[in-house]
Amino acid sequence: MRSSEIVLGFHSLCLVKPVEDDDWYMGSLYDDGSIGCWTAYGALYEALRGLQQIEPPLRAAGLLRARA
């Protein structure tokens, strides 16, 4: 398990910046606080663009839930 330097949560999605790694990772943020990452980006702006592109289809499919 890698340590996270930064975790940005957006409902049930997140962007993670691991310690000692220049890449940003997009993934799911689970209710128990665990994270499942599925793609990597070389810079934060790329990860934010990826988040912007993936959010509408997930919401339309009912796969993106609002966090309480």
Backbone torsions as a table, in degrees:
resi	resn	phi	psi	omega
1	MET	NA	132.6	179.8
2	ARG	-93.8	148.5	177.0
3	SER	-84.3	143.0	179.8
4	SER	-99.4	133.1	175.4
5	GLU	-85.0	-42.3	-179.1
6	ILE	-139.0	135.7	172.2
7	VAL	-128.8	118.8	176.6
8	LEU	-106.7	115.0	-178.3
9	GLY	-97.8	136.8	178.1
10	PHE	-133.0	90.0	-173.6
11	HIS	59.4	-118.6	-179.2
12	SER	-98.7	5.5	175.2
13	LEU	-103.8	158.3	177.5
14	CYS	-151.1	159.8	170.3
15	LEU	-118.5	133.4	-174.1
16	VAL	-125.4	134.2	173.9
17	LYS	-114.4	103.7	179.3
18	PRO	-69.3	155.0	172.9
19	VAL	-65.5	141.5	177.7
20	GLU	59.7	33.6	176.7
21	ASP	-146.2	132.7	-179.3
22	ASP	-84.1	-13.2	-178.3
23	ASP	-82.0	157.4	172.6
24	TRP	-111.2	142.9	-177.6
25	TYR	-120.3	137.7	175.1
26	MET	-101.1	144.3	178.9
27	GLY	-168.7	-166.6	179.2
28	SER	-100.2	139.7	175.8
29	LEU	-106.9	113.0	-175.0
30	TYR	-90.1	159.2	-176.9
31	ASP	-58.4	-29.3	-179.5
32	ASP	-83.4	3.5	179.0
33	GLY	91.7	-5.1	178.3
34	SER	-78.4	161.7	-176.7
35	ILE	-130.8	134.9	173.3
36	GLY	-118.0	108.4	-177.3
37	CYS	-93.0	143.3	-178.7
38	TRP	-128.1	-9.0	177.4
39	THR	-151.9	154.2	-178.0
40	ALA	-118.1	148.7	176.6
41	TYR	-130.7	147.7	-178.0
42	GLY	-78.1	-18.4	-177.9
43	ALA	-148.6	156.7	-178.4
44	LEU	-60.0	-41.5	-178.3
45	TYR	-62.8	-34.3	176.5
46	GLU	-67.4	-40.7	179.3
47	ALA	-65.2	-39.9	178.2
48	LEU	-65.4	-38.9	176.2
49	ARG	-64.8	-40.4	177.2
50	GLY	-62.6	-40.3	177.6
51	LEU	-63.2	-41.7	179.3
52	GLN	-62.9	-35.1	-178.3
53	GLN	-78.9	-32.4	-175.1
54	ILE	-87.3	-24.2	-175.7
55	GLU	-61.5	-49.5	-178.4
56	PRO	-59.1	-45.9	178.8
57	PRO	-64.3	-36.6	178.4
58	LEU	-66.3	-42.1	178.7
59	ARG	-64.2	-43.6	-179.6
60	ALA	-63.1	-33.2	179.9
61	ALA	-83.8	-2.0	-179.3
62	GLY	75.8	17.1	-178.1
63	LEU	-93.6	-7.5	179.6
64	LEU	-108.6	118.2	-177.4
65	ARG	-110.7	148.0	176.3
66	ALA	-75.9	138.2	177.9
67	ARG	-85.2	141.4	-179.9
68	ALA	-76.3	NA	NA
